[in-house]
Amino acid sequence: MTADTNSISISTARDSDIPQLAELNLQLMEDERHPYMLPLEDLRARMTRWVASEYHVLVFRNGGRICGYAAWRPEERGTYLRHFFICRDQRRQGLGRTIVDRLRRDHFPKDQPLQLEAAIWNTDVIAFWRALGFKDFSLTLEMKPEEAVT
């Protein structure tokens, strides 16, 4: 099944979108098996900050229904895509690819590299980004306090 690209719209998030964006952020964290889950109340507060000033937050709609969102900002090394999420029931229809193409064409600076992070264990999302032409750039390493070698 493929997306009807004419029915997809991208708009700047409004305050009224924040509760649903926080819910989608929670789903994103669940899907990526995030090791530092946040409660919905904290996600609402964070999304409120992001929408107000910290990020460009965009809402995707397919036929008028929210189908995902993105949060990005320009940084010194390029455009940093902090979040990209397509609703679970609307995946594998070409929406992600179509929306990334539109973001690159209409929203992201054209003279900067586009960078994002993916959890190393999230092989499906890594495969998605590689299929769009993204290349491995860096590896972030972490040691939790209880794992420190003394």
PyMOL commands that set and color helices and strands:
alter all, ss='L'
color gray80, all
select helices_A, chain A and resi 5-7+15-31+40-54+88-90+95-106+123-131+145-147
alter helices_A, ss='H'
color red, helices_A
select strands_A, chain A and resi 8-12+56-62+65-75+78-86+114-116
alter strands_A, ss='S'
color yellow, strands_A
deselect
rebuild
show_as cartoon
